[in-house]
């Protein structure tokens, strides 16, 4: 810059060492700078997102944190009342057992959440069913879960809820297993789970086991599972347990009971949101449904 005495020149953008903003991002070089800026913003946004903590139980006041339970005889419905509030974006798993077979069924709740059938298995002594819902509405404490079927035989319902699950849980894995009788119950193959580690640590998988027996019996829970309670309806029992895992594990649910008659057992395996949450439809019930 040349200084002229007596003048008050206005320095140009080039004199100031800067160029107008519009020219700084003009042309191919400017477009590349914009792309890099947007990529940096995307990375910083991802880093700022909260870490996924993995699957965890939303504990109700029932046995082992059970959310709801109910029994009925002589009617087509069975109702459970919730003992904890379940927020939208959570997972509810419902087990229903009935002392009969060959029936259709469905589950609803007072918040209008949609329940999907995971597995339905039957033997001569009855049926065991698992439904699940990835909630879109809050289900408040004191709300009800109702399951309806086409038979009036005695039936029992047990429900449990989890946070940290994926919104699209179902995997169309084929149910496997054989008809059971005697005191030892076992459901599921000896394979291992695919269990990705949640970004925030914690549990990568929730297993829910459920069974129905042809007569009343006392249950000894699988040592690896938490007991969610046993119900009696029309001289038969239903029982549920769950297990949270942090790494690959064998998919087996093996409680025992004091009844030597027939039983039917089902198992759902649910993954955290870091992977595709999966319900592995695994059951022991012979030819069943």
C-alpha positions in Angstrom: 0.0 0.0 0.0 1.3 3.5 -1.0 0.8 6.2 1.6 -0.2 9.6 0.2 0.0 12.5 2.7 -3.3 14.3 3.2 -5.5 11.4 2.2 -7.5 8.9 4.2 -7.6 5.9 1.9 -9.9 3.0 2.5 -7.8 -0.2 2.4 -9.0 -2.9 0.0 -9.9 -6.4 1.0 -6.6 -7.6 -0.5 -4.7 -4.9 1.5 -6.3 -6.3 4.7 -5.1 -9.8 3.8 -8.6 -11.1 3.3 -10.9 -11.7 0.4 -14.7 -11.1 0.3 -16.6 -14.1 1.8 -18.4 -14.8 -1.5 -15.1 -15.2 -3.4 -13.5 -17.3 -0.6 -16.0 -20.2 -1.4 -16.3 -19.6 -5.1 -15.2 -22.2 -7.7 -14.2 -25.8 -7.3 -11.8 -25.1 -4.4 -14.6 -23.4 -2.4 -17.0 -26.3 -3.0 -14.4 -28.7 -1.6 -14.0 -26.5 1.4 -17.8 -26.6 2.0 -17.9 -30.4 1.7 -15.1 -30.7 4.2 -16.9 -28.3 6.6 -20.1 -30.3 6.4 -18.3 -33.5 7.0 -16.6 -32.1 10.1 -20.0 -30.9 11.4 -21.5 -34.4 10.9 -18.6 -36.0 12.7 -18.9 -33.6 15.6 -22.6 -34.2 15.8 -22.1 -38.0 16.0 -19.5 -37.6 18.7 -21.9 -35.4 20.7 -24.7 -38.0 20.5 -25.4 -39.9 23.8 -23.8 -43.3 24.1 -26.1 -46.3 23.9 -26.3 -47.9 27.3 -27.6 -51.3 26.2 -30.6 -53.3 27.3 -31.8 -52.8 30.9 -34.9 -53.9 32.8 -37.6 -51.3 33.6 -38.3 -52.7 37.0 -41.9 -53.1 38.2 -42.9 -54.0 41.7 -43.6 -57.7 40.9 -41.3 -60.7 41.4 -37.9 -60.0 40.0 -39.0 -56.6 38.5 -42.0 -58.1 36.8 -44.1 -55.4 35.1 -47.6 -57.0 35.2 -49.4 -60.3 35.7 -52.9 -61.7 35.6 -54.9 -65.0 35.4 -58.4 -65.9 34.3 -60.7 -68.9 33.8 -63.9 -69.1 31.9 -63.3 -66.1 29.7 -61.4 -65.3 26.5 -59.3 -62.5 28.0 -56.6 -62.2 30.6 -55.5 -58.8 31.9 -52.4 -57.6 33.7 -52.0 -54.2 35.5 -48.7 -52.5 35.2 -46.7 -51.6 38.3 -44.2 -49.2 36.6 -44.4 -46.5 33.9 -42.9 -47.5 30.5 -41.7 -44.7 28.3 -42.2 -44.5 24.5 -39.3 -46.2 22.8 -39.1 -49.1 25.2 -39.7 -52.9 24.8 -42.5 -54.8 26.5 -42.4 -58.6 26.4 -45.6 -60.5 27.3 -45.8 -64.3 28.0 -49.2 -66.0 27.8 -49.9 -69.6 28.7 -53.2 -71.4 28.4 -54.4 -74.9 29.3 -55.5 -75.6 25.7 -54.1 -75.6 22.2 -55.1 -74.5 18.7 -56.3 -71.0 19.5 -55.8 -67.6 18.0 -54.7 -64.7 20.2 -53.7 -61.0 20.3 -52.5 -58.5 22.9 -53.2 -54.8 23.4 -52.7 -52.1 26.1 -54.5 -49.0 27.2 -52.0 -46.7 25.5 -52.6 -48.2 22.1 -49.2 -49.8 21.6 -48.9 -52.5 18.9 -48.0 -56.1 20.0 -46.4 -58.5 17.6 -46.4 -62.3 17.9 -42.8 -63.6 18.4 -43.6 -67.3 19.0 -46.6 -69.6 19.7 -46.1 -73.2 20.6 -48.5 -75.9 21.7 -48.5 -79.4 23.1 -51.2 -81.6 24.6 -51.1 -79.8 27.9 -51.5 -76.3 26.6 -49.9 -73.4 24.7 -47.1 -70.9 25.5 -46.9 -67.6 23.6 -44.6 -64.6 23.6 -45.7 -61.2 22.3 -43.6 -58.0 22.2 -44.1 -54.3 21.6 -41.7 -51.5 20.9 -43.7 -48.8 22.5 -44.8 -45.6 20.6 -46.8 -44.3 23.6 -46.1 -44.1 27.3 -47.7 -46.9 29.2 -48.3 -45.5 32.7 -48.2 -47.4 35.9 -51.7 -48.7 36.6 -52.4 -49.2 32.9 -53.5 -52.6 31.6 -52.2 -55.2 29.1 -54.9 -57.4 27.8 -54.5 -60.6 25.8 -57.5 -62.2 24.1 -57.9 -65.6 22.5 -60.6 -67.9 21.1 -60.7 -70.3 24.1 -62.1 -69.9 27.6 -59.7 -72.3 29.3 -57.6 -71.1 32.3 -54.7 -68.8 31.3 -52.0 -66.7 32.8 -50.1 -63.6 31.7 -46.7 -62.2 32.8 -45.0 -59.1 31.3 -41.6 -57.5 31.6 -40.2 -54.3 30.2 -36.7 -53.2 29.0 -35.1 -49.9 27.9 -32.3 -49.6 25.3 -33.7 -52.0 22.7 -33.9 -51.6 18.9 -37.2 -50.4 17.3 -37.3 -53.2 14.7 -36.8 -56.4 16.8 -38.2 -59.4 14.9 -35.9 -61.9 13.2 -37.7 -64.5 11.3 -35.6 -67.4 12.8 -37.5 -70.7 12.7 -38.6 -72.1 16.1 -36.9 -75.3 17.1 -37.3 -77.9 19.8 -39.2 -81.0 20.9 -42.2 -81.9 23.0 -41.3 -81.9 26.7 -42.4 -83.9 29.7 -40.9 -84.4 33.2 -39.4 -82.0 35.7 -36.5 -80.7 33.5 -37.4 -78.0 31.0 -35.0 -76.9 28.3 -35.6 -74.5 25.3 -33.2 -73.3 22.7 -30.3 -74.7 20.7 -26.7 -74.6 22.0 -25.6 -72.0 19.5 -24.3 -68.6 20.6 -25.9 -65.1 20.3 -24.5 -62.4 18.0 -24.1 -59.7 20.6 -22.6 -56.4 19.5 -21.2 -54.2 22.3 -23.3 -51.1 23.0 -21.3 -47.8 22.6 -21.9 -46.9 26.2 -21.2 -50.4 27.5 -23.8 -52.5 29.3 -25.9 -55.3 28.2 -26.1 -56.3 24.6 -28.9 -58.9 24.8 -32.0 -59.7 26.9 -33.3 -63.3 27.0 -36.9 -64.0 28.1 -37.9 -67.5 28.8 -41.5 -68.6 29.4 -43.2 -71.9 29.9 -46.6 -73.5 30.7 -47.1 -76.9 32.5 -50.1 -79.2 32.3 -50.5 -79.2 36.2 -49.5 -77.0 39.1 -45.9 -77.2 40.1 -43.2 -75.4 42.0 -40.4 -73.9 39.8 -36.7 -73.7 40.4 -35.4 -70.9 38.2 -32.5 -71.5 35.8 -29.4 -70.3 37.7 -28.5 -67.9 35.0 -31.9 -66.2 34.9 -33.8 -63.9 37.2 -37.2 -65.3 38.3 -40.1 -63.2 37.2 -42.8 -65.3 38.9 -45.1 -68.3 38.6 -48.9 -68.1 38.2 -51.6 -70.8 38.6 -54.7 -70.9 36.4 -57.1 -73.8 36.1 -54.7 -76.3 37.7 -51.8 -75.4 35.4 -48.8 -73.1 35.8 -47.1 -70.4 33.7 -43.7 -69.1 34.6 -41.3 -66.4 33.2 -37.6 -65.6 33.7 -35.0 -63.3 32.0 -31.3 -62.9 31.6 -29.2 -59.9 30.5 -25.9 -60.7 28.8 -22.9 -58.6 27.9 -21.2 -61.0 25.4 -22.0 -64.0 23.2 -23.6 -66.8 25.1 -25.5 -70.0 24.6 -29.2 -69.6 24.0 -30.7 -72.0 26.5 -33.4 -71.6 29.2 -33.5 -74.6 31.6 -35.6 -74.2 34.7 -37.0 -77.2 36.6 -40.4 -77.9 38.2 -42.0 -80.5 40.4 -44.5 -81.7 37.8 -43.6 -84.7 35.7 -46.3 -84.0 33.1 -46.1 -82.2 29.8 -44.8 -78.7 29.3 -44.3 -76.2 26.5 -41.5 -73.6 26.7 -40.6 -70.6 24.5 -37.7 -68.2 24.4 -37.2 -64.7 23.0 -33.8 -63.1 22.5 -33.7 -59.3 22.2 -30.7 -57.2 21.2 -29.8 -53.7 22.1 -30.1 -50.7 19.8 -26.5 -50.9 18.7 -27.3 -53.8 16.5 -30.5 -55.0 14.9 -32.5 -56.1 18.0 -33.5 -59.6 17.3 -36.2 -61.9 18.6 -34.8 -65.4 17.9 -37.9 -67.5 17.8 -36.7 -70.5 19.8 -39.1 -73.0 21.3 -39.4 -76.5 22.6 -42.8 -77.9 21.8 -42.6 -80.6 19.3 -44.6 -80.2 16.2 -46.6 -77.4 17.9 -47.8 -74.4 16.0 
